[in-house]
Amino acid sequence: MNEVVGRDDLLLVTLDTLRFDVAEELAAAGRIPHLARHLPGGRWEKRHAPGSFTYASHQAIFAGFLPTPAVPGTHPRLVAARFGGSETTAGRTFVFDTPDLVSGLAAAGYHTVCIGGVGFFNQQGALGSVLPGLFQESHWEPEFGVTSPASFEAQIARAEKTVAGLDREQRLFLFVNVSALHQPNWFHLPGAGRESGDSRATHAAALEYVDRHIGRLFAAASSRRRCFTIVCSDHGTTYGDDGWTGHRLGHEAVWTVPYAHFFLEHGDLQ
């Protein structure tokens, strides 16, 4: 990462509430082809979330604690704040001397941009301003939020406009919190209705919706130079699993998330 930072643009996409089992099934079935073509071996990596809900997980991610590989052992991190005694900071780790990755990248010359999705990024109150407040440039509109059936398309349009307005020599760290997977998501499945509510099937349909459009985001992010990209979930969610519904709880479906990182080559048609 010490070679990547300063050379490439950076994209972090959190697919808010995406469950690992649903993401894995859709990739194996060929139902998310645009994402799958970038996944190493066409598969998601199984990881453990650093938090059980959006705010906690993103605070950890921005502190350098990305989802952890779901196998025993000490796993060197891609990025980390300088911290004495850290057992997961290795020679290849990008180490920053600020409290969070966002300001660390700003100090390294990056323009930092947040395109929010769920309520913790809506900037409509003190709590909803904490995470976007880390960035030099932050955007949120109601069309980006969980109740909008076209939320991801609106977020991408904002990303395209932002990237197009940057000086070509300016390095970019673009963060997008995708709200489409979060409840309510019933409107992404044809034939589903408000009365039947959300389900594992509507969650899967929301991921298919994201996949249909994510090529535009990848194209924008890599339109100026190669882009190092992380796509992951911040936490999963339950739909009646073992009697549980929702997240911010200690269930396997909440703690187990999909993760991938890869390079988007400049000029590659997404």
Residue frames as qw, qx, qy, qz and C-alpha x, y, z in Angstrom:
[[0.000, 0.883, 0.469, 0.000, 0.00, 0.00, 0.00],
 [0.330, -0.712, 0.107, 0.611, 2.99, 2.32, 0.39],
 [0.270, -0.049, 0.613, 0.741, 3.41, 2.08, -3.40],
 [0.066, 0.620, 0.732, 0.276, -0.30, 2.46, -4.09],
 [0.171, -0.889, -0.324, 0.276, -0.86, 5.56, -1.94],
 [0.163, -0.718, 0.249, 0.629, 0.37, 8.60, -3.83],
 [0.135, -0.171, 0.765, 0.606, 0.37, 6.80, -7.17],
 [0.101, -0.353, -0.843, -0.392, -3.21, 5.59, -7.70],
 [0.463, -0.334, -0.004, -0.821, -6.66, 6.94, -7.03],
 [0.025, -0.017, -0.931, 0.364, -8.56, 5.12, -4.27],
 [0.568, -0.251, -0.313, -0.718, -12.17, 3.94, -4.09],
 [0.032, 0.018, 0.904, -0.425, -13.88, 2.48, -1.02],
 [0.548, -0.214, -0.392, -0.707, -17.42, 1.17, -1.47],
 [0.166, -0.014, 0.870, -0.464, -19.38, -0.12, 1.52],
 [0.441, -0.247, -0.664, -0.551, -22.45, -2.12, 0.55],
 [0.290, -0.306, 0.507, -0.752, -24.37, -1.32, 3.69],
 [0.721, -0.113, 0.470, -0.496, -25.86, -4.40, 5.47],
 [0.730, 0.361, -0.491, -0.309, -24.87, -6.88, 2.72],
 [0.847, -0.326, 0.394, -0.144, -24.81, -10.44, 4.05],
 [0.121, -0.510, 0.796, 0.302, -21.95, -12.72, 3.06],
 [0.479, 0.144, 0.866, 0.011, -24.16, -15.73, 2.27],
 [0.509, 0.748, 0.350, -0.242, -26.35, -13.73, -0.12],
 [0.174, 0.834, -0.401, -0.336, -23.35, -12.13, -1.83],
 [0.284, -0.352, 0.872, 0.186, -21.66, -15.53, -2.18],
 [0.549, 0.363, 0.748, -0.085, -24.75, -17.23, -3.61],
 [0.460, 0.830, 0.144, -0.281, -25.35, -14.52, -6.19],
 [0.042, 0.733, -0.600, -0.317, -21.73, -14.55, -7.35],
 [0.372, -0.151, 0.910, 0.109, -21.75, -18.34, -7.71],
 [0.505, 0.520, 0.679, -0.118, -25.03, -18.24, -9.64],
 [0.366, 0.202, 0.448, 0.790, -23.82, -15.60, -12.08],
 [0.040, -0.825, -0.559, -0.069, -26.37, -13.07, -10.86],
 [0.171, -0.940, 0.039, 0.294, -23.88, -10.24, -10.19],
 [0.841, 0.326, 0.152, 0.404, -21.63, -10.43, -13.28],
 [0.266, 0.853, -0.105, 0.436, -20.30, -6.86, -13.14],
 [0.480, -0.757, 0.392, -0.206, -19.03, -7.27, -9.60],
 [0.937, -0.158, 0.303, 0.068, -17.90, -10.86, -10.09],
 [0.751, 0.578, -0.049, 0.315, -15.57, -10.01, -12.97],
 [0.114, 0.787, -0.384, 0.469, -13.47, -8.00, -10.50],
 [0.754, -0.545, 0.291, -0.225, -13.55, -10.43, -7.58],
 [0.025, 0.560, -0.824, -0.076, -10.35, -12.47, -7.29],
 [0.038, -0.009, 0.998, 0.053, -11.29, -15.87, -8.70],
 [0.384, -0.338, -0.536, -0.671, -14.86, -14.63, -9.06],
 [0.587, -0.490, -0.636, 0.108, -15.42, -15.15, -5.33],
 [0.281, -0.845, 0.107, -0.443, -15.93, -12.89, -2.35],
 [0.396, 0.218, -0.734, 0.507, -13.56, -13.26, 0.58],
 [0.591, -0.637, -0.478, -0.124, -15.30, -14.18, 3.84],
 [0.282, 0.326, -0.420, 0.798, -14.46, -11.69, 6.58],
 [0.336, -0.603, -0.646, 0.325, -15.65, -10.58, 10.00],
 [0.031, 0.840, 0.204, 0.502, -17.14, -7.09, 10.35],
 [0.349, 0.163, -0.477, 0.790, -15.49, -4.63, 12.75],
 [0.261, 0.053, 0.409, -0.873, -18.91, -3.56, 14.04],
 [0.191, 0.352, 0.916, -0.029, -22.52, -4.74, 14.07],
 [0.258, 0.845, 0.456, -0.109, -24.07, -1.54, 12.71],
 [0.533, 0.732, 0.123, 0.406, -23.12, 1.27, 10.35],
 [0.119, -0.948, 0.187, -0.230, -21.75, 3.90, 12.72],
 [0.697, -0.574, 0.423, 0.077, -19.52, 1.57, 14.74],
 [0.856, 0.170, 0.370, 0.318, -18.26, -0.29, 11.70],
 [0.473, 0.783, 0.077, 0.397, -17.37, 2.83, 9.72],
 [0.309, -0.901, 0.285, -0.107, -15.61, 4.42, 12.68],
 [0.781, -0.347, 0.478, 0.204, -13.43, 1.28, 12.79],
 [0.749, 0.467, 0.320, 0.344, -12.91, 1.18, 9.02],
 [0.242, 0.913, -0.039, 0.327, -11.84, 4.82, 8.92],
 [0.473, -0.782, 0.404, -0.032, -9.43, 4.08, 11.77],
 [0.234, 0.576, -0.766, -0.164, -7.79, 1.43, 9.56],
 [0.380, -0.080, 0.893, -0.226, -9.67, -1.64, 10.75],
 [0.559, 0.175, -0.494, -0.642, -11.20, -3.11, 7.60],
 [0.930, -0.142, 0.048, -0.337, -13.16, -6.36, 7.93],
 [0.288, -0.585, 0.758, -0.014, -10.84, -9.10, 9.21],
 [0.520, 0.215, -0.771, -0.297, -10.25, -12.40, 7.34],
 [0.793, -0.321, 0.122, -0.503, -12.52, -15.03, 8.87],
 [0.893, 0.078, -0.405, 0.181, -9.72, -17.49, 9.67],
 [0.666, -0.709, -0.024, 0.231, -7.57, -17.69, 12.80],
 [0.717, 0.108, 0.062, 0.686, -4.29, -15.83, 12.87],
 [0.165, -0.706, -0.047, 0.687, -2.74, -12.38, 12.82],
 [0.549, 0.602, 0.478, 0.327, -3.63, -10.62, 9.60],
 [0.326, -0.227, 0.087, 0.914, -1.48, -7.66, 8.44],
 [0.268, 0.780, 0.452, -0.340, -3.62, -4.67, 7.55],
 [0.520, 0.600, 0.303, 0.527, -3.58, -2.60, 4.36],
 [0.055, 0.676, -0.072, 0.731, -3.74, 0.67, 6.30],
 [0.628, -0.521, -0.504, 0.283, -3.22, 1.58, 9.95],
 [0.154, -0.940, 0.111, -0.283, -2.79, 4.54, 12.25],
 [0.433, 0.433, -0.638, 0.466, 0.62, 4.65, 13.88],
 [0.729, -0.549, 0.051, -0.405, 0.12, 2.85, 17.17],
 [0.013, 0.576, -0.788, 0.217, 2.81, 1.41, 19.39],
 [0.386, -0.135, 0.873, -0.268, 2.64, -2.35, 19.77],
 [0.755, 0.351, 0.022, -0.554, 0.24, -2.98, 16.87],
 [0.559, -0.193, 0.793, 0.147, 0.61, -6.62, 15.82],
 [0.618, 0.535, 0.571, 0.074, -1.20, -6.12, 12.52],
 [0.237, 0.931, -0.166, -0.222, 0.91, -3.26, 11.16],
 [0.866, -0.007, 0.332, 0.374, 3.43, -4.70, 8.71],
 [0.367, -0.350, 0.344, 0.790, 6.09, -3.33, 6.38],
 [0.117, 0.282, 0.671, 0.675, 3.62, -3.17, 3.49],
 [0.102, -0.758, -0.621, 0.173, 0.98, -1.35, 5.56],
 [0.152, 0.602, 0.091, 0.779, 0.32, 2.32, 4.76],
 [0.443, -0.492, -0.547, 0.512, 0.77, 3.96, 8.17],
 [0.044, 0.731, 0.192, 0.653, -0.75, 7.38, 8.83],
 [0.351, -0.043, -0.522, 0.777, -0.05, 9.79, 11.66],
 [0.352, -0.236, -0.019, -0.906, -3.54, 11.23, 11.95],
 [0.483, -0.058, 0.681, -0.547, -6.53, 9.87, 13.92],
 [0.746, 0.382, 0.479, -0.261, -8.21, 8.44, 10.83],
 [0.618, 0.127, 0.590, 0.504, -7.47, 7.21, 7.32],
 [0.320, 0.843, 0.391, 0.187, -9.39, 10.03, 5.64],
 [0.114, -0.978, 0.154, 0.086, -7.24, 12.80, 7.12],
 [0.642, -0.408, 0.532, 0.373, -4.19, 10.59, 6.65],
 [0.588, 0.398, 0.550, 0.440, -4.86, 10.42, 2.92],
 [0.132, 0.973, 0.167, 0.093, -5.55, 14.16, 2.83],
 [0.399, -0.811, 0.339, 0.260, -2.13, 14.69, 4.38],
 [0.616, -0.119, 0.640, 0.443, -0.70, 12.49, 1.62],
 [0.018, 0.276, -0.409, -0.870, -2.17, 14.84, -1.01],
 [0.014, 0.359, 0.886, 0.294, -5.53, 13.22, -1.71],
 [0.388, -0.151, -0.024, -0.909, -8.80, 15.06, -2.19],
 [0.029, 0.133, 0.958, -0.251, -11.25, 13.15, 0.01],
 [0.457, -0.075, -0.267, -0.845, -14.89, 12.80, -1.04],
 [0.212, 0.149, 0.903, -0.344, -17.82, 11.14, 0.74],
 [0.470, -0.114, -0.438, -0.758, -21.03, 10.23, -1.06],
 [0.288, -0.100, 0.770, -0.561, -23.31, 9.16, 1.75],
 [0.381, -0.181, -0.793, -0.440, -26.21, 6.77, 1.76],
 [0.481, -0.535, -0.692, 0.058, -27.79, 5.69, 5.05],
 [0.266, -0.911, -0.248, -0.193, -28.81, 8.09, 7.80],
 [0.668, -0.580, 0.025, 0.465, -25.43, 8.24, 9.53],
 [0.468, -0.014, 0.337, 0.817, -24.21, 10.19, 6.48],
 [0.158, 0.747, 0.578, 0.289, -27.18, 12.51, 5.94],
 [0.310, 0.131, -0.119, 0.934, -25.62, 15.60, 7.62],
 [0.308, -0.622, -0.404, -0.595, -29.05, 16.49, 9.01],
 [0.631, -0.758, -0.026, -0.162, -27.98, 16.51, 12.64],
 [0.232, -0.792, 0.563, -0.055, -24.92, 16.25, 14.84],
 [0.727, -0.198, 0.657, 0.032, -24.68, 12.44, 14.67],
 [0.763, 0.522, 0.369, 0.097, -25.29, 12.33, 10.93],
 [0.300, 0.931, -0.193, 0.077, -22.44, 14.80, 10.43],
 [0.597, -0.641, 0.466, 0.130, -19.64, 12.95, 12.27],
 [0.764, 0.027, 0.549, 0.337, -18.61, 10.50, 9.53],
 [0.528, 0.722, 0.277, 0.352, -19.06, 12.82, 6.52],
 [0.164, -0.981, 0.105, 0.002, -17.28, 15.52, 8.53],
 [0.732, -0.385, 0.399, 0.397, -14.04, 13.55, 8.17],
 [0.625, 0.361, 0.479, 0.499, -13.97, 14.38, 4.45],
 [0.169, -0.247, 0.132, 0.945, -12.97, 17.53, 2.60],
 [0.416, 0.060, -0.353, -0.836, -16.07, 17.19, 0.40],
 [0.194, 0.168, 0.930, -0.262, -19.30, 15.43, 1.42],
 [0.399, -0.027, -0.402, -0.824, -22.57, 14.87, -0.39],
 [0.096, 0.280, 0.934, -0.202, -25.96, 13.57, 0.67],
 [0.404, -0.028, -0.209, -0.890, -29.43, 14.06, -0.78],
 [0.702, 0.010, 0.484, -0.523, -32.73, 12.32, 0.00],
 [0.818, 0.431, -0.237, -0.298, -32.38, 10.56, -3.36],
 [0.352, 0.490, -0.778, 0.175, -29.26, 8.80, -1.97],
 [0.393, -0.325, 0.639, -0.576, -31.13, 7.39, 1.02],
 [0.203, -0.026, 0.976, -0.076, -32.68, 4.07, 1.93],
 [0.475, 0.493, 0.584, -0.437, -36.21, 4.93, 0.80],
 [0.397, 0.662, -0.276, -0.572, -35.23, 5.78, -2.78],
 [0.917, 0.185, 0.354, -0.005, -35.61, 2.92, -5.30],
 [0.691, 0.643, -0.028, 0.330, -33.00, 4.64, -7.52],
 [0.465, -0.862, 0.136, 0.150, -30.58, 5.58, -4.75],
 [0.715, -0.273, 0.403, 0.502, -27.45, 4.04, -6.26],
 [0.495, 0.577, 0.393, 0.516, -28.02, 5.64, -9.66],
 [0.090, -0.974, -0.087, -0.191, -28.30, 9.04, -7.95],
 [0.621, -0.681, 0.268, 0.281, -25.11, 8.40, -5.99],
 [0.711, 0.084, 0.435, 0.546, -23.24, 7.43, -9.15],
 [0.305, 0.816, 0.281, 0.402, -24.39, 10.56, -10.96],
 [0.320, -0.942, 0.104, -0.005, -22.96, 12.61, -8.08],
 [0.733, -0.391, 0.395, 0.391, -19.69, 10.64, -8.24],
 [0.627, 0.435, 0.403, 0.505, -19.38, 11.18, -11.98],
 [0.085, 0.944, 0.127, 0.293, -19.90, 14.92, -11.57],
 [0.534, -0.806, 0.218, 0.136, -17.33, 15.09, -8.76],
 [0.757, -0.147, 0.430, 0.471, -14.66, 13.17, -10.64],
 [0.502, 0.637, 0.359, 0.463, -15.23, 15.21, -13.81],
 [0.061, -0.974, -0.059, -0.209, -14.68, 18.45, -11.88],
 [0.692, -0.619, 0.203, 0.309, -11.29, 17.51, -10.44],
 [0.188, 0.804, -0.522, -0.214, -7.92, 18.57, -11.80],
 [0.915, 0.234, -0.316, -0.084, -6.49, 15.54, -13.57],
 [0.451, 0.436, -0.638, 0.446, -3.32, 15.62, -11.48],
 [0.433, -0.439, 0.431, -0.659, -5.21, 15.66, -8.18],
 [0.265, 0.003, -0.962, 0.071, -5.27, 12.25, -6.46],
 [0.588, -0.303, -0.117, -0.741, -8.71, 11.19, -5.26],
 [0.023, -0.057, -0.951, 0.304, -10.02, 9.13, -2.37],
 [0.522, -0.165, -0.286, -0.786, -13.68, 8.46, -3.13],
 [0.090, 0.067, 0.918, -0.380, -15.90, 6.79, -0.54],
 [0.518, -0.153, -0.381, -0.750, -19.43, 5.64, -1.38],
 [0.267, 0.026, 0.844, -0.464, -21.80, 4.23, 1.22],
 [0.333, -0.109, -0.696, -0.627, -24.40, 2.29, -0.80],
 [0.407, -0.052, 0.518, -0.751, -27.80, 2.38, 0.89],
 [0.625, 0.094, -0.450, -0.630, -29.74, 0.15, -1.53],
 [0.497, -0.014, -0.865, 0.065, -29.26, -3.10, 0.43],
 [0.021, 0.026, 0.645, -0.764, -30.51, -1.57, 3.68],
 [0.006, 0.594, 0.804, 0.000, -34.14, -1.94, 4.63],
 [0.772, 0.327, 0.442, -0.319, -36.53, -1.03, 3.13],
 [0.053, -0.412, 0.724, 0.551, -35.47, -2.98, 0.04],
 [0.548, 0.325, 0.753, -0.164, -38.71, -4.75, -0.94],
 [0.483, 0.766, 0.086, -0.416, -39.18, -2.43, -3.92],
 [0.055, 0.604, -0.698, -0.382, -36.16, -3.98, -5.70],
 [0.225, 0.022, 0.969, 0.100, -37.98, -7.32, -6.20],
 [0.408, -0.043, -0.427, -0.806, -40.72, -7.29, -8.84],
 [0.615, -0.317, -0.663, -0.287, -43.96, -8.52, -7.34],
 [0.423, -0.273, -0.632, 0.589, -42.98, -7.76, -3.75],
 [0.163, -0.765, -0.305, -0.543, -44.99, -5.22, -1.83],
 [0.093, -0.551, 0.424, -0.713, -44.83, -3.05, 1.23],
 [0.804, -0.360, 0.069, -0.469, -47.19, -5.44, 3.00],
 [0.968, 0.023, -0.214, 0.127, -44.91, -8.45, 2.57],
 [0.419, -0.864, 0.255, 0.111, -41.91, -6.38, 3.66],
 [0.240, 0.729, -0.638, -0.061, -38.22, -7.08, 3.30],
 [0.968, -0.131, 0.207, -0.057, -36.72, -10.55, 3.06],
 [0.578, -0.382, 0.564, 0.449, -33.57, -12.35, 2.08],
 [0.553, 0.456, 0.591, 0.371, -34.96, -12.44, -1.47],
 [0.168, 0.964, 0.178, 0.107, -35.48, -8.66, -1.64],
 [0.440, -0.765, 0.352, 0.312, -32.00, -8.19, -0.15],
 [0.624, -0.030, 0.626, 0.467, -30.64, -10.30, -3.03],
 [0.403, 0.744, 0.459, 0.271, -32.65, -8.30, -5.56],
 [0.116, -0.982, 0.049, 0.140, -31.15, -5.09, -4.16],
 [0.516, -0.503, 0.530, 0.446, -27.65, -6.48, -4.74],
 [0.553, 0.362, 0.623, 0.419, -28.60, -7.31, -8.33],
 [0.159, 0.954, 0.247, 0.054, -29.79, -3.72, -8.72],
 [0.320, -0.840, 0.310, 0.309, -26.43, -2.44, -7.47],
 [0.619, -0.152, 0.629, 0.444, -24.58, -4.78, -9.81],
 [0.504, 0.668, 0.493, 0.238, -26.47, -3.49, -12.85],
 [0.125, 0.978, 0.065, 0.156, -25.12, 0.00, -12.24],
 [0.621, -0.691, 0.186, 0.320, -21.77, -0.40, -10.49],
 [0.715, 0.239, 0.314, 0.576, -19.85, -0.45, -13.78],
 [0.155, 0.874, 0.153, 0.434, -20.58, 3.28, -14.10],
 [0.493, -0.858, 0.146, -0.004, -19.04, 3.95, -10.70],
 [0.807, -0.241, 0.339, 0.419, -15.97, 1.87, -11.54],
 [0.567, 0.552, 0.290, 0.539, -15.59, 3.67, -14.87],
 [0.069, -0.951, -0.024, -0.301, -15.74, 7.07, -13.19],
 [0.657, -0.712, 0.218, 0.115, -13.28, 6.08, -10.47],
 [0.722, -0.179, 0.456, 0.488, -10.72, 4.81, -13.02],
 [0.502, 0.813, 0.275, 0.106, -11.30, 7.51, -15.64],
 [0.059, 0.963, -0.261, 0.033, -8.12, 9.42, -14.79],
 [0.172, 0.565, -0.796, 0.134, -5.65, 6.73, -13.69],
 [0.557, -0.099, -0.824, 0.036, -5.51, 3.27, -12.14],
 [0.489, -0.516, 0.157, -0.685, -7.71, 3.00, -9.08],
 [0.227, 0.058, -0.923, 0.307, -7.17, 0.73, -6.09],
 [0.569, -0.308, -0.226, -0.728, -10.63, -0.38, -5.02],
 [0.012, 0.013, 0.913, -0.407, -12.11, -1.97, -1.91],
 [0.583, -0.249, -0.330, -0.699, -15.69, -3.25, -2.01],
 [0.254, -0.051, -0.899, 0.353, -17.07, -4.72, 1.19],
 [0.460, -0.678, -0.465, -0.335, -19.99, -4.80, 3.56],
 [0.076, -0.571, 0.452, -0.681, -19.84, -2.98, 6.87],
 [0.349, -0.069, 0.818, -0.452, -22.06, -5.60, 8.56],
 [0.171, -0.222, -0.866, -0.415, -24.81, -8.01, 7.64],
 [0.474, -0.125, 0.212, -0.845, -28.42, -8.16, 8.75],
 [0.155, 0.099, 0.975, -0.124, -31.01, -10.77, 9.74],
 [0.508, -0.044, -0.329, -0.795, -34.37, -11.58, 8.21],
 [0.862, -0.247, 0.004, -0.443, -35.89, -13.85, 10.84],
 [0.624, 0.325, -0.682, 0.198, -32.73, -15.96, 11.21],
 [0.451, -0.138, -0.756, 0.454, -33.10, -17.92, 14.46],
 [0.229, -0.771, -0.575, 0.153, -35.84, -15.47, 15.39],
 [0.312, -0.540, -0.010, 0.781, -33.70, -12.36, 14.88],
 [0.419, 0.764, 0.386, 0.302, -34.51, -9.43, 12.60],
 [0.027, 0.990, -0.093, 0.099, -32.22, -6.50, 11.83],
 [0.695, 0.312, -0.380, 0.525, -28.65, -5.87, 13.00],
 [0.145, -0.628, 0.423, -0.637, -26.77, -4.30, 15.95],
 [0.860, -0.321, 0.264, -0.295, -26.83, -7.79, 17.42],
 [0.215, -0.579, 0.778, 0.115, -24.45, -10.73, 17.70],
 [0.879, 0.247, 0.367, -0.176, -25.65, -13.12, 14.98],
 [0.622, -0.123, 0.575, 0.517, -23.45, -14.88, 12.42],
 [0.426, 0.662, 0.503, 0.357, -25.39, -13.24, 9.58],
 [0.068, -0.996, -0.047, 0.015, -24.49, -9.82, 11.02],
 [0.468, -0.737, 0.396, 0.285, -20.82, -10.46, 11.76],
 [0.625, -0.029, 0.638, 0.448, -19.92, -12.28, 8.51],
 [0.340, 0.822, 0.047, -0.455, -19.43, -10.04, 5.49],
 [0.808, 0.421, 0.232, 0.340, -18.12, -10.15, 1.90],
 [0.223, -0.838, 0.244, 0.434, -14.88, -8.36, 1.02],
 [0.799, 0.345, 0.261, 0.417, -12.72, -7.82, -2.05],
 [0.062, -0.854, 0.179, 0.484, -9.95, -5.49, -3.16],
 [0.720, 0.311, 0.467, 0.409, -8.58, -5.11, -6.67],
 [0.157, -0.393, 0.233, 0.876, -7.22, -2.62, -9.19],
 [0.529, 0.740, 0.401, -0.115, -9.38, -0.90, -11.78],
 [0.549, -0.060, 0.361, 0.751, -7.14, -0.19, -14.72],
 [0.144, 0.589, -0.010, -0.795, -7.36, 3.22, -16.36],
 [0.378, 0.374, -0.489, -0.692, -9.43, 3.06, -19.54],
 [0.018, 0.068, 0.996, 0.047, -10.75, -0.44, -18.88],
 [0.482, -0.238, -0.350, -0.767, -14.36, -0.64, -20.05],
 [0.225, -0.106, 0.797, -0.550, -16.35, -1.62, -16.99]]
